[in-house]
Amino acid sequence: MGDEVRIDRRELMTRGAGALGVAAGAGLIGASPVAAMKAGVGGGGGELGLVGCDHVGITVPDINQAIEWFEDVLGARAPLTFGPLEAGPFVASVVDVTKKTSIDQITMLRIGHSANIELFKYTAPTGQRHDMPKNSDWSGHHVAFYVKDMDAAVDYMKGKAVTRMPGGPFTIAEGPAAGQTIQYFRTPWGGYIEFISYPDGMAYEAGAAQPLWSPKMNGKDSVVTKVPGLLGIDHIGLTVPDIGAAAKWLETKLGFVNPLTFGPFSDPTGDFMKELVDVNPRAVVEQIRVLRNGNGPNVELFQYSSPDQDKRFRRNSDWGAHHIAFYVNQIDKGVKRLQKKAGHKLFGPVKLTEGPAAGQAINYFETPFGTDVELISYPRGMAYEAKAAVDLWNPHDNKAGPRGAR
């Protein structure tokens, strides 16, 4: 690769017992990988019946700007737009915002053949944060898309004049994540997307009872995108206060498994961390865990320490706020079971009966790591589908693929 960066691991990683990562499956809490598989992970999320990740929701400063950027740069399609939802007790109770906060617009985007992106435009007269989180902040997050050819995808983004982090493409050559190449980009409103590729798989797969899901399992055709070789969302990255507690919550409450753990990463004297992921040069990625539930994009957890780390959680109405939605076949049963296991349910289930989103039912849950989890179901589809040229991606269409599929 012309712009690929291959740095000696000793220059990037702090020394210590964890420097080469944790062996595949060792991050599971309270269950072996085999036991986790028997609980239903990879085939429907066990007791909750999770099919997989349906979408990632992101609150943006200017929703029209964001829609236009995703359409122009990535080739997204936006088949579903609805709202507004007026300020009052209903909105406040459903998404945990103040009673004076309204949802002006919700637009759902499809990019490739994997989970969707849901954009929100909120109006909050008082207290709305207008700064965007860094990747090292507790509300930091990114959306990672799998690309078949990193060189071609990066060259395309250069042609679109997208802000590219100069520390990439970066290939991990050792440890359980060896085999993956990544490249971060910053959006015009200060969010982050990542391209990731691992055409020959990753090292951890050799001993993994249940490998991570990959958009490659849906086939190698690029659809609903302009980026060469982009297949769909591979994972959603979240920076959390306590990675052990966050992983345990996802494992014990939602039935995730954690086949890949690696890190730490740091650069004690140089600018590599700034150039790779746009954080303070002295920031340290203490650990990364990548978890899977069902057949759909994975969740990548980050534990950061950084001199300028913002440790405040964001409300759903703040710029840069985000949530992750998981599809369940039966909303009432799913909500009841998760409430019993986890508590912290917001108002719902809310079942939409009018407008283009009619047919969907949702319920948000608060988590101890600051990112709300949503359960969503639309077993008979949604009203917009009757006239849409391109439908949103449905998690039922995600493929499990054979063990260790590459």
N, C-alpha and C positions, 0 to 999 in steps of 0.2 A: 504494500500500500504506500502510495507516495507520501501521504501525510500521517501515516501511522506512527504512534509513539510506543516504543518498547523500552521501558526503563527497568534497570536491574532492580529486582524485588527488594534488595537490601536498602536501596535508596528511598523506597517509598513506604516501607512498613516499619512500624516500631517493633523493636525486638521483644520477645517474650514468648510464653508458651502458646499463645493463640495466633502467632504470626502466620502459620500455615493453614489456619482455619480449623474447623471441627469436622471430623469424619462424617460422611453421609449418614443421616438418620440420628446422629447423637444429640441433636437439638430437641428431639421430641420430649415432651414432658408427660410423665405418667403412663406412657404406652410405647411399645416397640413399633417400628414401621409396619410389621405384619399385623399387629393388633389394630393399628390405625386403619389399615386397608380393610380389615374385616368389619370395622365400624362403618364403612361405606364411603370413605374419602376416594374421590376419583370417579365415583359412580353415582353421586347424589348427595354427598354431605352427611351421611349417617342419619341420626335421629331427626335433624331438622329438614332433611330432604333438599339441601341446597343443590341446585343444578350447576351453578357456577356464577362468576361475576357477570352482571348484566351491564353495568355502566359505572363510570366514575363521574361524580358531580363536582363542578368547580364554579365558584363565584368569581366573576370577572368585572373589571371597572366599566367596560364599554362592550356590551354583548354584540353589537353590530360589528365592531372592529374585530372581535374574536371570531365570529362566524365567518367574516370575509377572509380573515387570515387562514383559518383552517381550510376553507374552500379553495382559495387561490393557491396556497402553498402546498397543502397535503392532498387536495382533491376531495375533501370531505363532501358528503351530501347531508342536507338538513331537512329530512322529511317531516319532522314533528316540531311544531312550535305551539305553545299554549300559554295562558295567562292573559291579563294580570290577575293576581290574587290579592284582594284588598287587605290592608292592615286591620288587625283586630285579634280577638281571642283565638279564632280558628287557626290562622297562620302561625301565631305565636306558639300554640300548643303542638302543632304538627312538626315544626322544624326548630323549636327552641330559640325564638328571637323575641324582641320586645314587641309589645302590642301596637306600637306605632310603625312597625316595619312591614312593608309590602313587598311582594314578589312581582316585579314588573313584567318579567318574561322568563320563560324556560324554553330552551331550544336544544333538541337532541341531535347529535351528529353521528353519522356512521363513517368510519375510515377503515377500509379493509374488511376482513372477515373474522372479527373478534369483537370484544365488548365495545360499547358505544361511549361517547362523551356527552355529558349533560351540562350545558352552560346555564348559569343563573345570573339575572340582573336584579339586585335588591335595591330598594330605597329605604334607608334607615335615617330618620331625621337627626338622631343623636347617637353618638358613640360608635359609629361605623368606622372601622379601621381602613385606611386608604393606602397603607404601605404593604408591599408584597413580601412574603416570607422568603428567606434564603433557604437553600437546601439543608443547612445546618440548624435551622430553627425548629422548635418543637412542632410547628405547623408546616414545616417544609414538606414538599411533595413533588413528584414528577410523574409523567406518563411515558412509558417506554414502548416503542413500536419495534417489532421484529422486522429486519430487512435481510434479504438474501445476499445482497452484494453491498457491503459497506462503502466501498469506493464509489460506486455509481450513485448511491443514495446521498452521500456527502457532497459529491460534485453537483448533484441536482440542487441541493440546499444552498450551496455557494452561488449557483446561478440565480437563485431567488433572493440573494443578499440577506439571508437569515443569519442572525448573530450566532456564530459557532464558537464553543469553548475551545481555545487553541491547544488544550492538553490532549486532544483526541484526534483521530481514533486511537484508543488505548486498548491493547490486548493483554489480558491476564495470562501469564505463561506458566504459573505454578499454583499449587494448592487445589482445593476442590472445585473452584470456579474457573480453573484453567480451560481455555478454549473459547471464552466469550470476549468479544470486542465491543466497546461502547463509545458513543459520541453524544455529548449533551449539546442542546441548543436553548437559547433564551428567546421567549416570545416578545413581541413589542410591548406587552403589558407587564412583563416581568415574571411570567411563569416559565416553567421548564418542561421540555420534552427530551426524550432520549431515543437514540437508535441503538439497538442491540442486535448482535448476530453471533451465532455459534453453529456454523454449518456442519461441524463434525461432533456436535454435542459438547458437554463439559465433563471434566474429570470425575466429578462426584457420581455420575451416572453408573460407573462401573460397579458400585456397591449399593446402589439405591434400590430398595424394595419398591418404591413408588417415586419415579422421577417427576420433576415439575412438568406442568402442562406447557405446551408451546403452540403458537399459531401455525407452525409447520404441520401440525397434525390435521389441520383443515385443508391441506393441499398447498401447492407451491404457486398457485396463480394469484397475481396481484389484481384485486378488484376494488372499485370505489376508492381510488387513490391516484395521485399523479406521481408519487415518489417511486422510482424504479425499484421493484422487488419488495415493496412494503406489504407485509401480509396482514398485520393487525396488531392490537395491543398485546404485548407479551407480559407486562406486569405494571402494577401501580406501586411507586415507591413512597414510603411514609417515614418521616423522621419522628421518633417517639422518645419520651422521657426515660423509659426503662424498657429495654428491648426484651428482657426476660419476662417481665410482667405482661407486655403486649403479646408476645408469642404464646405465653401460657393462656391468655384470654382467648385468643383465636383458636388454640388447640382444644381447650376444654369446653368452650361455649359454642363454637361453630364447627368443630371437628376437623380443623386444619391439620396437615402434617408438615414437618419442617425438614425436608431432605437436604438442604444446602445452607451451611453457615460458614462464613469466612471473614477475614480481617484480622488485625486492624490495618488501616491505611493512614499514612501521614507523611509529611515532608518537613522535617524540623528546621531546615534552613532555606529552602527554596520557595518557588511560587507554584509548584505543581498542583496543589489542592485548589488554588484559585483558578488555574488554567484548565483543570479537568472538570470541576463541578461548581465553579463560581462561588466559592466560600472564602473565608478568611484564610490566608496562607498557613496560619498556625492551627487551623481546625484539624481535628483527628476523627476519622471514622473508627470508632472503637470496635464495632462489629456490624455485620450485615447478615440478616437471616431472610431467606426466601421461602415462603410457605405456599402450599397448594390446598385448595378445596374444590372438589368437583372438577369439571372440565371447562376451563376458562382461564383468563389472566390470573397470574399469581400475585401475591402481596409481598413486596420487598420492604423489610423493616431496617431502619438505620438507627444506630446509637452514635450520636456525635458529641464531642466536646469542642467548644470553640470560645475564644475570648469575647466575641460579640454575640453569643447565642441568645436569641429571644425565647424565653421560656413561658410565654403566655399563649394559651390556647385561643383560637379564633372562633367566633360565632359563625353560624352558617351565612349570616348577612355580611360578614367582613370580606373585603377583597382577599382573594387567596384561600378562602375557606374551601373545604372539600369533604366529600363523603364517598363511601363505596357501597354500591347496591348489589345484592345477591338475589338471584332468581330462585323462588320456591314454587313448587307446583300447587300448593294449597296455602293461601295466605293466612287463613284463620288458624290452622294447625301450626304453621311455622311460627307465627307470632306468639301463640300460646306456649309453645315449647321453649322458644328463646327467652320469653319473659320469665318462665320458670327457672331456666338455667342461669340467666344473666341479670334479670331485673333491668331497671333504667330505661323502660319503654316510654317513648313519647306518645302523644295522642294517636290513636289508630286502632285497627287498620282503617285507612281512608280509601274508599272505593269511588273512583271517578265514573260518573254516569252520563256526563255531557261533554261536548267539545271533542277535539281531535284525539285527546288522550283517554277518552272513555274506554273502559275495559281494564284499565290497570288499577291495582290496589297496592298501597304502600304502607310501611310503618318504619319510622326511624327509631334507633336505639343509641343511647349514649354509651361510650366506652371509656375505660380508664386512661387511654392513651390519646384522647382528644379528637379522634376522627370518628364521626358518627357512622354507624353501619345501618344500611337500609335493607329491608326485605321488600321485594317487589314481585308481583305476579300478574300475568295477563293471559290466562289459559285459552281464551277465545280471541286473542289479538286485541288490537286497539282500533278505534274508529278511523284514524288517519290512513290506515292500510288500504281502505277501499279505493282511494284515489292516488296513492303514492306510487311514483315511478320506481323508487328504490325504497325498500323497507329498512328499518333499523335491524341490526343483527340480533338474532334470538339465541340465547345460550343453549337452547335445545339442539341447535345446529353445530355446536362445538363437538369435536371428536376427541375421544380419549386417546386413540392411537395405541400401538403395541408398546410394551414395556421398553423404555429406553429409545423410543422412536427418535430419529434424527431428521 
